[in-house]
Structures are given as structure tokens and as C-alpha cells.
Amino acid sequence: MDYRGVITIEPGKRSGKPCIRGLRITVYDVLDYLASGMSEAEILTDFPDLKATDIKACLAFAADRERRLTTVSVA
């Protein structure tokens, strides 16, 4: 999924954290809700401004960020 049209980063909003479509809901917020056991349906009910594709974009963003991390080896 191409998340670039969904995930936005604005220096003055939420301290520059990645947000969803310019809203004040961060990628971290959504990932934290999922990790705590909330279902996609529960998140969408609690945050009516979100769409199912927004949640998928958060997952794609996190996966892409994880891929970009470099592994530090201990000598």
C-alpha cells in the first residue's frame, strides 16, 4: 500500500509526528490501539474520521520504517 497520500508530517502538528491525513491522530496512536487489542472496527467506531484504509496505511508506514532501520552489530 502506498501510504504517502495518507500519512502526513507537519512540524506544527503533534510535534511533527506522523499523522493520518492531517488529522491530529498519529500513526503511533493507531498502532498502540491495535497492540492493546482493539479491533479495527472498534477504532473506526471510536474515531469516525478514520477509514479502514487509514489503519492499513499506518501498518504500511510502520513496516516501511522498520525495514529502513539499520542493524547495529556488537563487536
Kinemage of the C-alpha trace (Angstrom):
@kinemage 1
@onewidth
@group {chain A} dominant
@subgroup {mainchain}
@vectorlist {calphas} color= white
{ca met a 1} P 0.000 0.000 0.000
{ca asp a 2} L 1.218 3.490 -0.819
{ca tyr a 3} L 0.758 5.359 2.455
{ca arg a 4} L 2.344 8.616 1.235
{ca gly a 5} L -1.018 10.201 0.452
{ca val a 6} L -2.421 9.229 3.848
{ca ile a 7} L 0.377 9.757 6.367
{ca thr a 8} L 1.391 13.394 6.793
{ca ile a 9} L 4.130 15.045 8.812
{ca glu a 10} L 3.650 18.688 9.742
{ca pro a 11} L 6.167 20.373 12.072
{ca gly a 12} L 3.469 22.312 13.959
{ca lys a 13} L 1.079 19.417 14.441
{ca arg a 14} L 1.614 16.836 17.204
{ca ser a 15} L 5.284 17.870 17.394
{ca gly a 16} L 5.942 16.682 13.856
{ca lys a 17} L 4.836 13.105 14.489
{ca pro a 18} L 3.383 11.197 11.518
{ca cys a 19} L -0.385 11.790 11.455
{ca ile a 20} L -3.265 10.487 9.393
{ca arg a 21} L -4.455 12.812 6.613
{ca gly a 22} L -3.558 15.946 8.541
{ca leu a 23} L -5.738 14.933 11.484
{ca arg a 24} L -4.353 15.015 15.000
{ca ile a 25} L -4.417 11.207 15.182
{ca thr a 26} L -0.890 9.839 14.975
{ca val a 27} L 0.343 6.607 13.463
{ca tyr a 28} L 1.626 5.744 16.934
{ca asp a 29} L -1.882 6.187 18.404
{ca val a 30} L -3.399 3.731 15.921
{ca leu a 31} L -0.596 1.196 16.358
{ca asp a 32} L -0.916 1.474 20.131
{ca tyr a 33} L -4.670 0.827 19.950
{ca leu a 34} L -4.100 -2.232 17.764
{ca ala a 35} L -1.347 -3.512 20.072
{ca ser a 36} L -3.618 -3.114 23.092
{ca gly a 37} L -6.150 -5.420 21.477
{ca met a 38} L -8.627 -3.013 19.909
{ca ser a 39} L -10.092 -4.291 16.684
{ca glu a 40} L -10.167 -2.258 13.502
{ca ala a 41} L -13.938 -1.943 13.893
{ca glu a 42} L -13.569 -0.579 17.450
{ca ile a 43} L -11.022 2.001 16.330
{ca leu a 44} L -13.256 3.115 13.457
{ca thr a 45} L -16.208 3.412 15.840
{ca asp a 46} L -14.221 5.460 18.363
{ca phe a 47} L -12.689 7.694 15.665
{ca pro a 48} L -15.327 8.311 12.980
{ca asp a 49} L -12.912 10.484 10.950
{ca leu a 50} L -10.765 7.418 10.257
{ca lys a 51} L -11.229 4.955 7.412
{ca ala a 52} L -10.128 1.336 7.143
{ca thr a 53} L -7.520 2.420 4.593
{ca asp a 54} L -6.038 4.797 7.182
{ca ile a 55} L -5.350 1.880 9.521
{ca lys a 56} L -3.750 -0.089 6.693
{ca ala a 57} L -1.631 2.955 5.853
{ca cys a 58} L -0.400 3.082 9.460
{ca leu a 59} L 0.647 -0.552 9.257
{ca ala a 60} L 2.370 0.005 5.916
{ca phe a 61} L 4.157 3.079 7.279
{ca ala a 62} L 5.373 1.140 10.329
{ca ala a 63} L 6.534 -1.772 8.183
{ca asp a 64} L 8.419 0.574 5.877
{ca arg a 65} L 10.038 2.355 8.808
{ca glu a 66} L 11.065 -0.986 10.315
{ca arg a 67} L 12.646 -2.044 7.015
{ca arg a 68} L 14.691 1.146 6.969
{ca leu a 69} L 16.188 0.621 10.414
{ca thr a 70} L 19.788 -0.419 10.372
{ca thr a 71} L 21.043 -3.252 12.450
{ca val a 72} L 23.818 -2.367 14.809
{ca ser a 73} L 26.198 -5.239 15.466
{ca val a 74} L 28.105 -5.585 18.688
{ca ala a 75} L 31.810 -6.201 18.183
